[in-house]
């Protein structure tokens, strides 16, 4: 969780909420101050204990568990939206349909024999017995493994559909939470995913900012003090180095393009007032801007900022 003298990564984000199916009705879930909250389930721990004893688990609780499972899942950045216009439409009907779909079937094995078959009525041209035919126990273990993997894949798909069904506001905040989880010291395995995630989102911003093709944007991760660097090449390509925290602190908070400037850092986080560091043009020195929120973007719960 990126935190420092300029505030927590989510301090520029207002709360948002959505209605989700729970039992025979609909309940409110709310994101607030970096947490997913279930206001209609004040004693969630007790409910989970009852569910473990054989009771029915509340839909809200299942959703909260799905959220927790993916707060550091880098694939969220690849699946989620790149901006407000990049709409991902998933409804609760889609989730219900996926819940009715069983996990992948298990195909049987034909152990013991291999080889070609000769002409009609003849014996196999080559008949070879495996040196160590699989035991019944081995086959059963393999079947259990395949079934478990299929169920895991099914659970992951249900998780993602449920989280996407929450809408753009929650998709934005989950992406921010994932980015924040890897922002401090991104490991070698995380760096390619973070670079791809920043590139995809910055490319759409650059198209609005400079009118260039999204394919002309190249991103590198910046490490160390300062916000990074930018340049516009003679060929019209935009090259930018940004810290991994930009995804959470700037993009997820709706600040990326504010007042015709590319925001590269947040100097003082807050809602609805903040101070940012922004580029008036590629290669220019960043300037501080005092910005204020002008609403939550309707049902999308996406903040918009003005200078």
N, C-alpha and C positions, 0 to 999 in steps of 0.2 A: 504494500500500500504506500504510494508516494506521499510523503508528508514532510514538511519543512517549515522554515520561517514564513514562506508565502502561502501557507495553508495546505490543506489536504486536496487531493486531486479533484474531489467531487464538490468542493465548496462553491463552485460556480454553477451548480446544478440544483434546480428546484425539485421538490418531491413530485412524483407522478403516481397515478393509480390506474387500475383496470379491474373489470369485472371478469371473474373466472367461474366455470362450473364447479360446484362443490356439493356433493350429495344430490338432493333433489332440487337445489336452487342455485343461485349465483351469489358469490361473495366478493368482497373487495380485497385486492392485494395492493400494497403500497410500497414503493421504493422511496426511502428517505434517508439522507445522510449516510449513503454508502451501504445501506442494509435493505433487504427485502423483508417487509413486515406483513403480518397477518392479523389485522385489527379485529377480525371476527373469531379469532382463535386465541384468546388470551392465555390459555394454559396448553400450549402446543406440546410441551414435554409430556404431560399427563395423557394427552390424546395419542401420542406415539407409543406410550407404554401399553395403552389399551389395544392399539392396533397390533402390537407385538404379541399380545395374549389371544389374538384371534378376532378382534373387532375390525371393522372396516376403517381403512385409513382415509382421512379427509382429503378431498382433491387439492385443497390449498396446501396441505402438508406435503403431499407428493410433489407439488410444484416447487415448494421451497427447497425440498431435497434435491430436485433436479437443478435448481439455481446453484445450490452449494456445490454440486458435483462439477460444475463447469466454470467456476469463477477464476480458474487459472488455465482453462482449456484453450490453447492457441487456435484450435480449429474454429472457435467462435468467431475469430477475426476474419477467417476465410469465408464463413457462411453468412455472417451478418451483413447489414447494409453498409455501403460506402458513403452515403449521404442521404438527405431527405428525399431526393428524387429517385433513389435506388430502392424502390418499394418492394418489400417482400411480403406477399399476401398469404398468410396462413390463418385459417379460422379454426375454431374449436370443433367444428364438424370434421375437419381434416384430422385432428388429434383423435377424435372418437373413432374414426374409420381405421386409423393406424392401430388403436388399441384392440380392435376386433381382429386384426391380422395376426395369425399365429407366427411364431418364430419359424425360421427356415426348416424344412423337412430334413430327415436324415436318410441318406441313401445306403443301401446294404452293401456288404462286401462280398466278393467271390474269391476267397483266399485259396491258396494251395495249388492252382493250376494256371499255366500260361502257355502260350504257343499257338501256332497256326493250326488250322483244321484242314485235312485233306479233302479229297473228292467225296461225292455223295456216298454214304454208307461206309466210308473208310475210317480208320482210326486217325487221331491227330498226327500230323506229320512230325511234330515234336511235342513230347509230353514230358514236362519237367516239374518235379515236386519242389516246392520251396524248401530250402535247407532248414528253416525254423518256422513252420506255419504259425500264424498268430493264434494264441490261445483264446478260449472263450472269454476269459477275464480281460485279456488285452483288447479284444474287440469291444467288450462292454465299456471299458475305460475310454476307448477312442470315441465310442458313441456318446458317452456322457460329456466328453470334451467338446465334440462338435455341437451338441445340443446347448451346452453352456455358452459357447461362442455365439451361436445363433440368437440365444436369448439376450446376451450382452449387446449384440448389434441392434436387436429390436428395442431394447431399453434406451440405447443411445439415440436412436431415431425418434422415439417418443419424447425423450428429453428435449431434443432440439426443436421438434415441432411445437411442443408446449411453450418453450421459451420464446419462439418466434411469434406464436399466437398472442402473446402479451402486447405486441405492437411496437412501433418504432421507438417510442420513449424508453421502453425497457430494453430493447435491443441495443440502443445507444449506450445505456448505462452498464449493461453486461459487458459490452466490448471495452468500455472504459475500465471496468474492474479487472478484466483479463489483462489488458495492457499494463495497468498499474502493478499487477502481481509480478510482472516480468521486467519492470522498468528500471529498477535499481541496478541490478547487475545481470543483464541478459546473457544467458549461457550460449554456448556455440550452437546448441540445438534450436534455441529460440530465435536467434538473430535473423535467419532467413525469413521466418514467418512474420517477424516484426517489420522487416524491411518491405516485404510484400504488402503488408497491411497499411503501412504509412504511404507507400507508393500509390496504391489503389485509391486511397482517400485524398491524398494531396493532388493527384492528377486531376480529379474532378474540380478541386478548388482552383488549381492553376488555370484550368480552362476558363473559369469565370473571371479570374484575376487578370490574366494576360491575354486570353483569347487563343492560347496555343492548344495543339492537339494533346490529349492525355498521354499519348505514346512518347511525347517529347520530354517527359519528366523522369529524372533519375534521382534516386534517394539512397543515401548512405546513413548509417547510424553514427551519431556524434557521441563521443565519450569525453568526460572531463568537464572542466568549468566552461561557462558560457552557454549560449543557446545553439551554436553551430555556425553554418555559413551557407551562402547561396550565390549563384552566378547564372547569368544568361549567356550562353555561348554564341559565337558568331553565326552558328547554324540555327539559332533560335531554340536550342534545348535548354531546359531549366534543370540545373543540378543543385541539389539541396542536401545538406547534412543536418539532421535533427536528432535530438535524443529520443529514446524510446518513450519517454514520459510525455512527449508531444501528443501521442494518441489519446491518452487519458486526460491530461490537463487542458489541452486546447481543443482537439477535434471532438472528443466526446461531450464537451461542454458547449459545443456550438459556436466556438470562438474563431475558428480557422480563418474565415474571411470576414473582417469587421471594418466598416468604414472605408472600404476599398484597399485595405492593408492586409497582408498575410501575417497573421499572428503567429509568433514563434515561441512565446513563453508567457507565463502568467507571473506578474510581479506581486500582485496582491489579490488573492482569490476571495470571492464573495458573491453573494446573490442578494439583491439585484445590481450591486455596484462592484466593479473590479478594476484593476489596473493591469494592462498587458504590455508586452513589448512586441512591436509590429514593424514589418518592412513595407515602406511605401513603394519599393521597386526592387527587383532582384539586384543583389550586389550592394544595395544601399545600406547605410547604417540603420539599425532598428531604432525606433522612437517609442517613448512611453505614451500610452493612450489610456485615458480614463473612459471606461465604457459602462453602459447601463443596459439592463435587460428591458425589452419592450413587449414581453408576453411569452406565453408558452407554446405558441404555434398550434393552437387548437387541440384536436384530439391526439396529435402526434407527440405532444409533451416535449417538443424540441425547442430549446431556448433560442431566441434571436437577440442580437446585441446591436446597439448603436453607439457611436462616439459622442 
